[in-house]
Amino acid sequence: MTHVVKGDEPLTILHDPSPNFGARRGGVRPDMVVLHYTAMQSAEAALTRLCDPVCEVSAHYLICPKGRIWRMVPEQMRAWHAGAGAWGDVTDVNSRSIGIELANTGDQPFAAPQMAALEALLGAIMARWTIAPHRIIGHSDMAPARKFDPGARFDWRRLARQGLSVWPDPQGAPKADWDAFLRDAARFGYVLPVVSGDHDAGPEGLLLDAFRQRFRPWAAGQGAPISPADCAAMHDLATRFPIDQSGPSA
């Protein structure tokens, strides 16, 4: 077992190795963390799947609602958690990130012990790899056409208060302007998704929905028109945390 420290309290991490990993391509170091929910009924079921060679998926860590943490892939290796998608000019997100799965069905609140364990783990990862708060993203941020996790019930603002993520602090409320919103979204890191015929919403609508899930979860969902509040929040994020702060692409 491994211990990381938050304050004076040790955090125990159980090891349950997954065979589903490889080397980080090009010898890159992780400079992002991607948060997920498992969308399964139990942490144990998720652990079995993430360690099954037939499934060909994994993550570096899994956290159950009681705060128990399993490590499945060493941080220096490339886990198979992100799949197709992009954040800024990073298209091989697996090679540039550490993946953390939270055992949650997607329609329930995240338990307090689980959030506390995530905060301790996340702080230690960020310190080890010198990862900035604006490089902590959700699966839906990098794959808005495919993924919804960690979902609207996840408390991103709580993480931001501790310096473990970012949160908008908009000044004023500019007019609702799709062109300005999309320019700022690209500056912050969002990439307009490629949309198949299975989606009713276009790529812009999917990107807006992913943004709202994370930063304005109280706002109307998919299909609602863009608002001045959306544009103000995105402009603030793009101004304070532009993606070009993040170093070389991979």
C-alpha positions in Angstrom: 0.0 0.0 0.0 1.0 3.6 -0.7 0.4 6.6 1.5 0.0 10.2 0.4 -0.6 13.0 3.0 -3.2 15.7 3.3 -2.2 17.7 6.3 -1.3 15.2 9.0 -3.7 12.4 7.9 -2.3 9.5 5.8 -4.4 8.3 2.9 -4.2 4.6 2.2 -4.2 3.4 -1.4 -4.9 -0.2 -2.3 -3.2 -1.8 -5.3 -5.2 -3.8 -7.8 -3.1 -3.8 -11.0 -4.8 -3.7 -14.4 -3.2 -5.1 -17.5 -4.7 -2.4 -19.6 -1.9 0.2 -20.0 1.2 1.0 -21.9 4.0 3.6 -22.2 3.2 7.3 -22.6 3.8 8.0 -26.3 6.8 10.2 -27.1 8.0 10.0 -23.5 5.7 12.8 -22.4 4.9 13.5 -18.8 1.4 13.8 -17.5 0.3 17.5 -17.2 -3.5 16.9 -16.9 -6.0 15.0 -14.8 -9.3 13.7 -16.2 -12.1 13.0 -13.8 -14.8 10.3 -14.6 -17.7 8.6 -13.0 -18.1 4.8 -13.5 -21.8 4.7 -14.3 -21.9 1.3 -12.6 -23.8 0.0 -9.6 -20.8 -0.6 -7.4 -17.1 0.2 -7.1 -16.3 -3.5 -7.1 -18.1 -4.0 -10.4 -16.1 -1.1 -11.9 -12.9 -2.4 -10.5 -13.5 -5.8 -12.1 -14.2 -4.1 -15.5 -11.2 -1.8 -15.3 -8.9 -4.7 -14.6 -10.4 -7.1 -17.3 -8.1 -7.4 -20.3 -11.1 -8.2 -22.5 -12.6 -4.7 -21.8 -9.4 -2.8 -22.7 -10.2 0.1 -20.4 -8.5 1.2 -17.2 -7.7 4.2 -15.1 -4.9 5.1 -12.7 -7.3 5.3 -9.7 -10.8 4.4 -8.6 -12.4 5.9 -5.5 -15.5 4.4 -3.9 -18.2 6.4 -2.0 -16.7 5.4 1.3 -13.4 7.0 0.3 -11.4 3.8 -0.4 -8.9 4.3 -3.2 -7.5 1.6 -5.6 -4.6 2.2 -7.8 -4.7 0.2 -11.0 -2.0 1.8 -13.2 1.2 3.5 -12.1 1.1 7.2 -12.7 4.1 7.2 -15.1 2.3 4.8 -17.4 -0.5 5.5 -20.0 -3.9 4.2 -18.7 -6.7 3.7 -21.2 -9.4 6.0 -19.7 -10.0 8.9 -22.0 -10.6 7.6 -25.5 -11.2 9.8 -28.5 -11.3 13.5 -27.9 -9.1 16.5 -27.3 -8.3 19.4 -25.0 -6.7 22.3 -26.7 -4.1 20.9 -29.1 -3.7 17.6 -27.1 -5.4 14.8 -29.1 -3.7 11.9 -27.3 -5.2 12.7 -23.9 -4.3 9.3 -22.4 -0.6 10.1 -22.9 -0.8 13.5 -21.2 -3.1 12.7 -18.3 -3.8 10.8 -15.2 -7.3 9.3 -15.0 -9.4 9.1 -11.8 -12.7 7.2 -11.7 -15.3 8.0 -9.1 -17.8 5.2 -8.3 -21.1 6.8 -9.1 -24.1 5.9 -11.3 -24.2 9.5 -12.7 -27.6 10.4 -11.1 -26.6 10.6 -7.5 -24.6 13.0 -5.3 -20.9 12.3 -4.6 -20.4 11.2 -1.1 -18.4 13.3 1.4 -15.8 10.7 2.1 -15.3 10.1 -1.7 -14.8 13.9 -2.2 -12.4 14.1 0.7 -10.3 11.2 -0.7 -10.4 12.8 -4.2 -9.1 16.1 -2.8 -6.2 14.5 -1.0 -5.3 12.3 -3.9 -5.6 15.1 -6.4 -3.5 17.5 -4.4 -0.7 14.9 -4.2 -0.8 14.2 -7.9 -0.7 17.9 -8.8 2.3 18.4 -6.5 4.1 15.3 -7.9 3.7 16.3 -11.5 3.4 20.1 -11.2 -0.1 20.1 -12.7 -1.9 23.4 -12.8 -5.5 23.7 -11.5 -6.8 24.6 -15.0 -5.5 21.3 -16.3 -8.0 19.3 -14.1 -10.8 18.5 -16.5 -13.8 16.3 -16.8 -14.3 13.5 -19.4 -17.1 15.5 -20.9 -14.8 18.5 -21.4 -12.6 16.6 -23.8 -15.3 14.5 -25.4 -18.5 16.5 -25.3 -20.1 14.4 -28.1 -19.6 11.1 -26.3 -19.3 11.6 -22.5 -21.3 13.2 -19.7 -19.0 12.4 -16.7 -18.4 13.4 -14.0 -21.8 15.1 -14.6 -23.8 18.0 -13.3 -23.9 16.6 -9.7 -20.1 16.8 -9.3 -19.0 19.8 -7.2 -16.3 21.5 -9.3 -16.7 24.7 -7.3 -15.6 22.9 -4.1 -12.4 21.7 -5.9 -11.7 25.3 -7.1 -12.0 26.7 -3.6 -9.1 24.5 -2.6 -7.0 25.3 -5.7 -7.7 21.9 -7.2 -9.6 23.2 -10.3 -10.9 26.5 -11.6 -14.2 28.4 -11.5 -15.4 31.4 -13.4 -15.7 34.8 -11.8 -17.4 36.8 -14.6 -17.4 40.6 -14.7 -20.5 42.0 -16.3 -22.8 40.2 -18.7 -21.9 40.6 -22.4 -24.6 39.9 -25.0 -25.3 36.4 -26.0 -22.9 35.9 -28.9 -22.2 32.4 -30.3 -19.0 33.5 -32.2 -17.5 35.1 -29.1 -18.5 32.1 -27.0 -16.8 29.6 -29.3 -13.7 31.8 -29.6 -13.4 31.9 -25.9 -14.2 28.2 -25.6 -11.2 27.4 -27.9 -8.9 29.7 -25.9 -9.9 27.9 -22.7 -9.4 24.4 -24.2 -12.7 23.1 -25.6 -12.6 21.6 -29.1 -15.7 21.6 -31.2 -16.7 18.0 -31.5 -17.4 16.0 -34.6 -21.1 15.0 -34.5 -22.6 11.9 -36.0 -26.2 11.6 -37.2 -27.2 10.1 -33.8 -27.2 13.5 -32.2 -30.1 16.0 -32.4 -27.8 18.8 -31.1 -25.1 20.2 -33.3 -21.5 20.4 -32.2 -22.0 23.9 -30.8 -24.9 22.7 -28.7 -23.0 19.7 -27.3 -20.1 22.0 -26.4 -22.4 24.4 -24.6 -24.1 21.5 -22.7 -20.7 20.2 -21.6 -19.7 23.7 -20.4 -22.9 24.1 -18.5 -22.7 20.7 -16.9 -19.4 21.8 -15.3 -19.7 25.5 -14.7 -23.5 26.3 -14.8 -25.2 23.1 -13.8 -28.3 25.0 -12.7 -28.8 26.4 -16.2 -31.2 24.9 -18.7 -29.8 21.8 -20.4 -29.2 20.8 -24.0 -31.2 22.7 -26.6 -31.6 25.9 -24.6 -30.4 29.1 -26.3 -27.0 30.5 -25.3 -27.2 33.3 -22.7 -25.2 36.4 -21.7 -24.2 34.5 -18.5 -22.7 31.6 -20.5 -20.6 34.1 -22.6 -19.5 36.0 -19.5 -18.4 32.9 -17.7 -16.5 31.4 -20.7 -14.8 34.8 -21.4 -13.5 35.0 -17.9 -12.1 31.4 -18.0 -10.5 32.1 -21.4 -8.9 35.3 -20.1 -7.5 33.9 -16.9 -6.7 30.3 -18.0 -5.9 30.3 -21.7 -4.8 26.9 -23.1 -1.6 28.3 -24.4 -0.2 28.4 -20.8 -0.1 24.7 -20.9 3.2 23.9 -22.7 3.9 21.8 -25.8 1.3 19.7 -27.6 1.4 16.0 -28.0 
